[in-house]
Amino acid sequence: MENYKLVLPEHLNHHGFLFGGNLLKWIDEVSYIAVTLDYPGCNFVTVAMDQVIFKKSIRKGTILCFDTSRKREGNTSVEYLVKVFKDSIATGVREMVFSTYITFVCLDENGRKKPLCT
């Protein structure tokens, strides 16, 4: 699944670069959308991101592409790979700026783990 985000001034730090926390929030959102669509009727929470390494800087006006794909399914959890690319408006060149594995666990109405909905 692909999603896009435009980096606006309110997403930047005082040096004009994207706050890393905003990128992590967007990754959590787009992967939550993917897992929710893949497993209708399930309730999920994020339990892990495998690593947080920012590879390139991101400035105002950048269009980010979030490519989310399911990689592993367990009994109560599911893992997705999220790759983040920045697309140059001037050249059309796409460059990867971040990637991480994110894991969700399925919960019942009392907040306990439960098997994935099928």
ZIWOWO-V519203 format. One record per helix or strand of 2 or more residues. SS is the DSSP state (h for helix, s for strand). FROM is the first residue (numbers start at 0). TO is the last residue. Records with the same first field share a line. If there is no record, write none. Layout:
SS: FROM-TO  FROM-TO
//
This chain:
s: 1-5  16-17  42-48  62-72  76-86  93-106
h: 8-10  19-37
//
